[in-house]
Amino acid sequence: MESSSKGLLTQVTQFWNLLDDLAESNPESYEKFIAQQLKEGKQLCAAPEPQLCLQTRILKPKEKILFINLCQWKRIPAPQSTTHPVPLSVGRPEDMSETSDVYTVIDVAYNPDILQAAEKDQVKKNQLIRMAMKCIEEQFQFTLSHFYHITNFKIKGSIQRMKQNLMGIQTDPTYLREKMRKELTLEQIRNSTVSNPDHFPHLLLPKDHVSGQTSCLIEEISSKEIQVEMKRPAYELKIVTDQKEKPLKIELKVELPGINSVSLCDLSVSEDDLLIEVSEKYRLHLNLPKPVNTEMTTAKFIKEKATLIVTMPLV
């Protein structure tokens, strides 16, 4: 431990000597370097910010409502290229209650560039949501429902709780002690100060769906189903009215021949659009004629007719 500390001190001293030399020989480059370090330091200190919240259910080990807060965080590195995995950080599950309702909240953070690009593309957004759910299942041994909906609020719980949950992962003293036990090069010192990409799980987005900088490969989950050309199923969409012809709800019937279980269907509904995907078979994306209440939306699968019925009350 003593020799490791001496080696670290020697390299830090060399680093400062190099900076002194640079300041004397090339003041302009020195100022640019310092400005860049300050900029990266500011990003390191930046807190995660809520982007959207989705609601689904934990089916196993115990059935419970689950809220997932998707957050953007500059500390999360962007993927190295379109073929590299996408880093994300997953917070600890926290059980909460409101009156008699008990539910779980999990915070998930992506690089801001990734989430902002997905805001303009429903397919990308759905992929990031599915990735977050997949990572939660693997990390906590949960089984989640395939169905989810995006809520009309950005975050479940307080922003302060979310920040403490996610940022607490980065300041784990055990992790920092392990890092200090190793002989570090100057480049490793700098990288461990700016970001710790090895600390983040990585998932793979399809080609051409991400952009970014550097990261390390830790885990890949293939997305073959996204690359397969899927059929657009036959469907019937109608607006149901009351006796006075007042619109009440939208009802959608989708025929899915060859499908015998609702577990094979992925459904996501926002206020103004809907996406149904069945792995390697069907894909249906519709813009809804009227805004719907996502929290009251229900879906059922008629096995005998291989038909999915989605009922969406209007706002």
C-alpha positions as CSV (number, residue, x, y, z in Angstrom):
1,M,0.0,0.0,0.0
2,E,2.9,2.3,0.9
3,S,4.7,1.8,-2.5
4,S,1.4,2.3,-4.3
5,S,0.9,5.6,-2.5
6,K,4.4,6.7,-3.4
7,G,3.9,5.8,-7.0
8,L,0.6,7.8,-7.1
9,L,2.3,10.8,-5.5
10,T,5.2,10.7,-7.9
11,Q,2.8,10.7,-10.9
12,V,0.8,13.6,-9.5
13,T,3.9,15.6,-9.0
14,Q,5.0,14.9,-12.6
15,F,1.5,16.0,-13.7
16,W,1.8,19.3,-12.0
17,N,5.3,19.9,-13.3
18,L,4.0,19.3,-16.8
19,L,1.3,21.9,-16.2
20,D,3.9,24.4,-15.0
21,D,6.0,23.9,-18.1
22,L,2.9,24.2,-20.3
23,A,1.9,27.5,-18.6
24,E,5.4,29.0,-19.3
25,S,5.9,27.6,-22.9
26,N,2.4,27.9,-24.3
27,P,0.0,30.0,-22.1
28,E,-2.8,29.7,-24.7
29,S,-2.8,25.9,-24.7
30,Y,-2.6,26.0,-20.9
31,E,-5.7,28.2,-20.6
32,K,-7.6,25.9,-23.0
33,F,-6.6,22.8,-21.0
34,I,-7.7,24.4,-17.7
35,A,-11.0,25.6,-19.3
36,Q,-11.6,22.1,-20.5
37,Q,-11.0,20.6,-17.1
38,L,-13.3,23.1,-15.5
39,K,-16.0,22.2,-18.0
40,E,-15.6,18.5,-17.4
41,G,-15.6,19.1,-13.6
42,K,-18.8,21.0,-13.9
43,Q,-20.4,18.1,-15.8
44,L,-19.1,15.7,-13.1
45,C,-20.9,17.7,-10.4
46,A,-24.1,18.1,-12.4
47,A,-27.1,16.3,-10.8
48,P,-29.4,13.9,-12.8
49,E,-32.6,15.5,-14.1
50,P,-36.0,13.8,-14.6
51,Q,-37.1,13.2,-18.2
52,L,-40.1,11.0,-18.0
53,C,-41.9,8.5,-15.7
54,L,-43.5,5.2,-16.8
55,Q,-45.7,2.9,-14.9
56,T,-45.6,-0.9,-15.1
57,R,-45.9,-3.9,-12.7
58,I,-43.5,-6.2,-10.9
59,L,-44.9,-9.7,-11.4
60,K,-42.2,-11.7,-9.5
61,P,-41.1,-12.2,-6.8
62,K,-44.0,-10.2,-5.4
63,E,-46.6,-8.4,-7.5
64,K,-46.5,-4.7,-7.1
65,I,-46.9,-1.4,-9.0
66,L,-43.6,-0.1,-10.4
67,F,-42.7,3.4,-11.4
68,I,-39.5,3.9,-13.4
69,N,-38.1,7.4,-13.5
70,L,-36.0,7.9,-16.7
71,C,-33.4,10.6,-16.0
72,Q,-30.8,12.4,-18.0
73,W,-27.3,12.7,-16.4
74,K,-24.2,14.2,-17.9
75,R,-22.1,11.9,-15.8
76,I,-23.3,8.9,-17.8
77,P,-20.9,8.5,-20.8
78,A,-22.4,8.4,-24.3
79,P,-21.8,5.2,-26.4
80,Q,-18.6,5.2,-28.4
81,S,-20.4,4.6,-31.7
82,T,-23.6,3.4,-33.2
83,T,-22.4,-0.2,-32.8
84,H,-21.4,0.1,-29.2
85,P,-23.5,-0.5,-26.1
86,V,-25.4,2.3,-24.4
87,P,-24.4,2.9,-20.8
88,L,-27.0,3.5,-18.1
89,S,-27.1,3.7,-14.3
90,V,-29.8,2.0,-12.3
91,G,-30.6,3.1,-8.7
92,R,-31.8,1.0,-5.8
93,P,-35.5,0.0,-5.7
94,E,-37.4,2.0,-3.1
95,D,-40.8,1.0,-1.7
96,M,-43.2,3.9,-1.0
97,S,-46.8,4.3,0.0
98,E,-49.6,6.8,-0.5
99,T,-52.6,6.1,1.8
100,S,-53.2,2.4,1.3
101,D,-51.3,2.1,-2.0
102,V,-47.8,0.6,-1.9
103,Y,-45.5,0.8,-4.9
104,T,-41.8,0.6,-5.9
105,V,-39.8,3.4,-7.5
106,I,-36.6,2.8,-9.5
107,D,-34.5,5.6,-11.1
108,V,-32.6,4.9,-14.3
109,A,-30.2,7.4,-15.9
110,Y,-29.0,7.8,-19.5
111,N,-26.6,10.3,-21.2
112,P,-28.7,13.4,-22.1
113,D,-27.9,13.1,-25.8
114,I,-29.4,9.7,-25.9
115,L,-32.7,10.7,-24.2
116,Q,-33.0,13.9,-26.2
117,A,-32.7,12.0,-29.5
118,A,-35.3,9.6,-28.4
119,E,-37.8,12.4,-27.6
120,K,-38.2,12.9,-31.4
121,D,-38.5,9.2,-32.2
122,Q,-41.1,7.0,-30.6
123,V,-39.2,3.8,-31.7
124,K,-36.0,5.0,-30.0
125,K,-37.9,6.0,-26.9
126,N,-39.5,2.5,-26.7
127,Q,-36.1,0.9,-27.1
128,L,-34.6,2.8,-24.3
129,I,-37.6,2.0,-22.0
130,R,-37.3,-1.7,-22.9
131,M,-33.6,-1.6,-22.2
132,A,-34.1,0.0,-18.8
133,M,-36.8,-2.7,-17.9
134,K,-34.4,-5.5,-19.1
135,C,-31.6,-4.1,-17.0
136,I,-33.9,-3.9,-13.9
137,E,-35.0,-7.5,-14.4
138,E,-31.4,-8.7,-14.6
139,Q,-30.0,-6.6,-11.8
140,F,-32.7,-7.3,-9.2
141,Q,-34.0,-10.7,-10.5
142,F,-37.5,-9.2,-11.1
143,T,-40.0,-10.3,-13.7
144,L,-41.8,-7.2,-15.1
145,S,-45.0,-6.9,-17.0
146,H,-44.6,-6.3,-20.8
147,F,-47.2,-3.5,-20.6
148,Y,-46.3,0.0,-19.5
149,H,-47.6,3.5,-20.0
150,I,-45.9,6.9,-19.7
151,T,-47.4,9.0,-17.0
152,N,-48.5,12.6,-17.2
153,F,-45.8,13.6,-14.6
154,K,-42.1,13.5,-15.1
155,I,-41.0,11.9,-11.8
156,K,-42.5,9.8,-9.1
157,G,-41.3,10.9,-5.7
158,S,-39.2,13.9,-4.9
159,I,-36.3,15.1,-7.1
160,Q,-34.1,15.2,-4.0
161,R,-34.7,11.5,-3.3
162,M,-33.9,10.7,-7.0
163,K,-30.6,12.6,-6.8
164,Q,-29.6,10.9,-3.6
165,N,-30.5,7.5,-5.0
166,L,-28.5,7.8,-8.2
167,M,-25.6,10.0,-6.9
168,G,-25.1,7.8,-3.9
169,I,-24.0,5.0,-6.3
170,Q,-21.1,7.1,-7.5
171,T,-19.8,7.9,-4.0
172,D,-19.7,4.3,-2.6
173,P,-16.7,4.4,-0.2
174,T,-16.0,0.7,-0.9
175,Y,-15.7,1.4,-4.6
176,L,-13.4,4.3,-4.0
177,R,-11.1,2.4,-1.6
178,E,-10.8,-0.4,-4.2
179,K,-9.7,2.1,-6.8
180,M,-7.1,3.6,-4.5
181,R,-5.5,0.2,-3.9
182,K,-4.3,0.1,-7.5
183,E,-1.2,1.7,-9.1
184,L,-2.8,4.4,-11.2
185,T,-1.4,6.1,-14.3
186,L,-2.0,9.8,-14.8
187,E,-4.5,9.0,-17.5
188,Q,-6.4,6.7,-15.2
189,I,-6.4,9.4,-12.5
190,R,-7.9,11.8,-14.9
191,N,-10.5,9.3,-16.2
192,S,-11.5,8.2,-12.8
193,T,-12.1,11.9,-11.8
194,V,-14.2,12.7,-14.9
195,S,-16.2,9.6,-15.2
196,N,-16.2,5.9,-14.3
197,P,-17.6,4.2,-17.4
198,D,-16.8,0.7,-16.0
199,H,-19.3,1.4,-13.3
200,F,-22.3,1.5,-15.7
201,P,-24.1,-1.4,-17.2
202,H,-24.2,-1.2,-21.0
203,L,-27.0,-2.2,-23.4
204,L,-26.9,-2.3,-27.1
205,L,-29.1,-0.1,-29.3
206,P,-29.6,-1.0,-33.0
207,K,-27.2,0.4,-35.5
208,D,-27.7,4.1,-36.5
209,H,-29.8,4.8,-33.3
210,V,-27.1,6.3,-31.1
211,S,-24.2,8.7,-31.3
212,G,-21.6,9.7,-28.8
213,Q,-18.1,9.6,-27.4
214,T,-16.0,7.0,-25.5
215,S,-17.2,4.1,-23.2
216,C,-16.1,0.6,-22.2
217,L,-17.9,-2.5,-23.2
218,I,-19.3,-4.4,-20.2
219,E,-22.4,-6.1,-21.4
220,E,-24.2,-6.5,-24.7
221,I,-27.8,-7.5,-25.2
222,S,-28.6,-8.1,-28.8
223,S,-31.6,-6.4,-30.4
224,K,-32.1,-8.8,-33.3
225,E,-35.9,-8.4,-33.1
226,I,-35.6,-4.7,-34.0
227,Q,-33.6,-5.5,-37.2
228,V,-36.1,-8.0,-38.5
229,E,-38.8,-6.6,-40.8
230,M,-42.1,-7.0,-39.0
231,K,-45.6,-7.1,-40.6
232,R,-48.2,-4.5,-40.0
233,P,-51.2,-6.5,-38.5
234,A,-54.8,-6.0,-39.5
235,Y,-56.7,-3.7,-37.1
236,E,-59.9,-1.9,-36.5
237,L,-60.0,1.4,-34.6
238,K,-63.2,3.2,-33.6
239,I,-64.4,6.0,-31.3
240,V,-67.1,4.9,-28.9
241,T,-69.8,7.5,-28.1
242,D,-72.6,7.8,-25.6
243,Q,-76.3,8.2,-26.5
244,K,-75.8,11.9,-27.1
245,E,-72.9,11.2,-29.5
246,K,-70.3,12.4,-27.0
247,P,-67.0,10.6,-27.6
248,L,-66.1,8.5,-24.6
249,K,-63.2,6.2,-25.6
250,I,-61.2,4.7,-28.4
251,E,-61.3,1.0,-28.9
252,L,-58.7,-0.8,-31.0
253,K,-58.9,-4.4,-32.1
254,V,-55.7,-6.0,-33.5
255,E,-55.5,-9.4,-35.2
256,L,-52.4,-11.3,-34.4
257,P,-52.5,-14.7,-36.1
258,G,-50.1,-17.2,-34.7
259,I,-49.9,-15.5,-31.3
260,N,-51.3,-17.5,-28.4
261,S,-50.3,-15.4,-25.4
262,V,-50.5,-11.8,-24.3
263,S,-47.0,-12.1,-22.8
264,L,-45.6,-12.0,-26.4
265,C,-47.1,-8.6,-27.0
266,D,-45.4,-5.3,-26.1
267,L,-47.8,-2.4,-25.8
268,S,-46.9,1.3,-25.1
269,V,-49.5,4.1,-25.1
270,S,-49.0,7.8,-24.9
271,E,-51.6,10.5,-24.9
272,D,-51.6,10.8,-28.7
273,D,-50.1,7.6,-30.1
274,L,-49.8,3.8,-29.6
275,L,-47.2,1.1,-30.4
276,I,-47.7,-2.6,-30.4
277,E,-44.8,-5.0,-31.1
278,V,-44.6,-8.8,-31.2
279,S,-41.0,-10.0,-31.5
280,E,-40.0,-10.8,-35.0
281,K,-43.6,-10.9,-36.2
282,Y,-45.7,-7.7,-35.9
283,R,-45.4,-4.0,-35.4
284,L,-48.2,-1.4,-35.4
285,H,-47.7,2.3,-34.7
286,L,-50.8,4.5,-34.8
287,N,-51.4,8.2,-34.2
288,L,-54.6,8.4,-32.1
289,P,-57.4,10.7,-33.4
290,K,-58.0,12.1,-29.9
291,P,-55.9,12.5,-26.7
292,V,-56.4,9.5,-24.3
293,N,-56.1,8.8,-20.6
294,T,-53.1,6.5,-20.4
295,E,-53.6,5.7,-16.7
296,M,-57.1,4.3,-17.4
297,T,-56.1,2.4,-20.6
298,T,-56.7,-1.3,-20.5
299,A,-55.8,-4.2,-22.8
300,K,-57.0,-7.8,-23.0
301,F,-56.1,-10.7,-25.3
302,I,-58.7,-13.1,-26.7
303,K,-56.7,-16.3,-27.2
304,E,-59.3,-18.1,-29.3
305,K,-59.4,-15.3,-31.9
306,A,-55.7,-14.2,-31.5
307,T,-57.0,-10.7,-31.0
308,L,-55.7,-7.9,-28.8
309,I,-58.3,-5.4,-27.6
310,V,-57.1,-2.0,-26.3
311,T,-59.6,0.3,-24.6
312,M,-58.5,3.9,-24.2
313,P,-60.8,6.4,-22.4
314,L,-60.6,9.9,-23.8
315,V,-59.1,12.8,-21.8
